[in-house]
Amino acid sequence: MIIGGDGYCGWATALHLSKRGYAVSIVDNLCRRSMDDQLGFNSLSPIKGIHERVRKWKEVSGRDIDLFVGDVCDYEFLGAAFKKFAPTACVHFGEQRSAPYSMMDRTRAVFTQTNNVMGTINVLYAIKEFAPECHCIKLGTMGEYGTPNIDIEEGYITITHNGRTDTLPYPKQGGSFYHLSKCHDSANMLFCTKAWGIRTTDLNQGVVYGLSTDETDMHPDLVNRLDYDAVFGTALNRFCIQAAVGHPMTVYGKGGQTRGFLNIRDTVRCIQIACDNPAPPGEMKIYNQFTEQFSVNELAAMITEAGKKVGLNPEVITVPNPRTEMEEHYYNAKNSKLQDLGLEPIAMRGEFLEGLLKQIITYKDRVDQRLILPGVNWKESASVAEVIAK
Ligand SMILES: NC(=O)c1ccc[n+]([C@@H]2O[C@H](COP(=O)([O-])OP(=O)(O)OC[C@H]3O[C@@H](n4cnc5c(N)ncnc54)[C@H](O)[C@@H]3O)[C@@H](O)[C@H]2O)c1
């Protein structure tokens, strides 16, 4: 069961698993599409509606995907979906996933935490009540850890304090109401795992980039979404789109902000690895799901180099940082567990970036340049009325 299966990571994952013979269902309330409608955004790639997508997949692959359109915060709906599909693994992508969206105003901060935290509690209860053997694979983010001045471990850290030693959850320091919703999810999951003896895996995912997977490339109607606006667009995808349309890449502040990244093709393989290696009952596995780490300045430099090779002339500008974050800091996060289980990472450098830029150039007429500049300032988090008036 792929919750959030109409979204960027979820759609690619649903097709990847379906192609490999897993019986797949998608649960999604399509709220991501209505957020675009509310705010006047669009995916760079022309995505089809979810029913059309699923029909096309059946036509192209011969494989069915069961579709449940509804909200995981609606327990009656979720329970009915669990009873009908009886999942052995439930991959939970279905959350509001933008930090800037969560910082727009009070209403969206509350929506983000209610939607994400309540939704996850409902998923945990649905497993307990309807499918106690089901493995819950939940998407968290590397952003939960913040940027501590020590190495970031994979989920747990062994600490010796006043002569006693224990292995404890690694400290979390979310940098937005969105990231904090994920920290709360992790705490709730760990509690339920121990209290009810269920199987859970928490994936602290890095920033995902790229558009294609083998399956989404099988037909134009299966194309994935690609966000470039300042609210939902993530760093590398946004920079590539800026470079492709001749807009300078907008580096926030000093550009030393360093994060973990991974290709969407690696995301889908990591989820398959997690599905194939269920946690034992009562244990929450935690993996750091990223393959390489880069600073924002390094990203801009790599795109500049790749852009020149495909006939572009990328430029970089510094814009005031709308976020509250450290712009120069120590960052060294561990990420060996998924590789130990067989992940062979795809590198960002080289031909990949040139390919992505070429793909983006084919959609360049769809870009609305007004959506490119940063729009949400952490310190000015305002009321809804003010934001709409802007
Ligand atoms: N994209 C990234 O770079 C990235 C990085 C780290 C972690 N993540 C996490 O991975 C997950 C998927 O991210 P994405 O980029 O695919 O996001 P996305 O917004 O494209 O997809 C999320 C999907 O979940 C659905 N959804 C949201 N709330 C729901 C609810 N209450 N009930 C049912 N469906 C609901 C949305 O309609 C959407 O289709 C998120 O949890 C996100 O926090 C993403």
The ligand as a MOL file (V3000), in Angstrom:
LIG
                    3D

  0  0  0     0  0            999 V3000
M  V30 BEGIN CTAB
M  V30 COUNTS 44 48 0 0 0
M  V30 BEGIN ATOM
M  V30 1 N 10.7160 15.1150 -2.2810 0
M  V30 2 C 11.7390 15.1580 -1.4410 0
M  V30 3 O 12.8190 15.6680 -1.7710 0
M  V30 4 C 11.6170 14.5650 -0.0590 0
M  V30 5 C 12.7450 14.5890 0.7770 0
M  V30 6 C 12.6610 14.0360 2.0470 0
M  V30 7 C 11.4770 13.4590 2.4810 0
M  V30 8 N 10.3910 13.4650 1.6530 0 CHG=1
M  V30 9 C 9.1390 12.8610 2.1510 0
M  V30 10 O 8.6630 11.8810 1.2450 0
M  V30 11 C 7.2350 11.9170 1.1960 0
M  V30 12 C 6.8030 12.1120 -0.2470 0
M  V30 13 O 7.3200 13.3460 -0.7450 0
M  V30 14 P 6.9400 13.8580 -2.1940 0
M  V30 15 O 7.9900 14.7910 -2.6410 0
M  V30 16 O 6.5560 12.7120 -3.0250 0 CHG=-1
M  V30 17 O 5.6420 14.7310 -1.8340 0
M  V30 18 P 4.3450 15.0030 -2.7040 0
M  V30 19 O 3.6490 16.1830 -2.1140 0
M  V30 20 O 4.6630 15.0220 -4.1640 0
M  V30 21 O 3.4660 13.6790 -2.4250 0
M  V30 22 C 2.7550 13.4850 -1.2250 0
M  V30 23 C 1.4030 12.8740 -1.5920 0
M  V30 24 O 0.6810 12.6180 -0.3860 0
M  V30 25 C -0.6580 13.0060 -0.5550 0
M  V30 26 N -1.1990 13.3170 0.7730 0
M  V30 27 C -0.8230 14.3160 1.6160 0
M  V30 28 N -1.5920 14.2880 2.7170 0
M  V30 29 C -2.4340 13.2400 2.5800 0
M  V30 30 C -3.4770 12.7050 3.3990 0
M  V30 31 N -3.8020 13.2690 4.5720 0
M  V30 32 N -4.1590 11.6120 2.9640 0
M  V30 33 C -3.8420 11.0420 1.7650 0
M  V30 34 N -2.8810 11.5180 0.9420 0
M  V30 35 C -2.1900 12.6000 1.3640 0
M  V30 36 C -0.5980 14.2030 -1.5050 0
M  V30 37 O -1.8130 14.4210 -2.1990 0
M  V30 38 C 0.5510 13.8220 -2.4370 0
M  V30 39 O 0.0860 13.1630 -3.5930 0
M  V30 40 C 6.7970 13.0380 2.1170 0
M  V30 41 O 6.4260 12.4990 3.3640 0
M  V30 42 C 8.0340 13.8870 2.2670 0
M  V30 43 O 8.0520 14.5660 3.4800 0
M  V30 44 C 10.4310 13.9870 0.3940 0
M  V30 END ATOM
M  V30 BEGIN BOND
M  V30 1 1 1 2
M  V30 2 2 2 3
M  V30 3 1 2 4
M  V30 4 1 4 5
M  V30 5 2 4 44
M  V30 6 2 5 6
M  V30 7 1 6 7
M  V30 8 2 7 8
M  V30 9 1 8 9
M  V30 10 1 8 44
M  V30 11 1 9 10
M  V30 12 1 9 42
M  V30 13 1 10 11
M  V30 14 1 11 12
M  V30 15 1 11 40
M  V30 16 1 12 13
M  V30 17 1 13 14
M  V30 18 2 14 15
M  V30 19 1 14 16
M  V30 20 1 14 17
M  V30 21 1 17 18
M  V30 22 2 18 19
M  V30 23 1 18 20
M  V30 24 1 18 21
M  V30 25 1 21 22
M  V30 26 1 22 23
M  V30 27 1 23 24
M  V30 28 1 23 38
M  V30 29 1 24 25
M  V30 30 1 25 26
M  V30 31 1 25 36
M  V30 32 1 26 27
M  V30 33 1 26 35
M  V30 34 2 27 28
M  V30 35 1 28 29
M  V30 36 1 29 30
M  V30 37 2 29 35
M  V30 38 1 30 31
M  V30 39 2 30 32
M  V30 40 1 32 33
M  V30 41 2 33 34
M  V30 42 1 34 35
M  V30 43 1 36 37
M  V30 44 1 36 38
M  V30 45 1 38 39
M  V30 46 1 40 41
M  V30 47 1 40 42
M  V30 48 1 42 43
M  V30 END BOND
M  V30 END CTAB
M  END
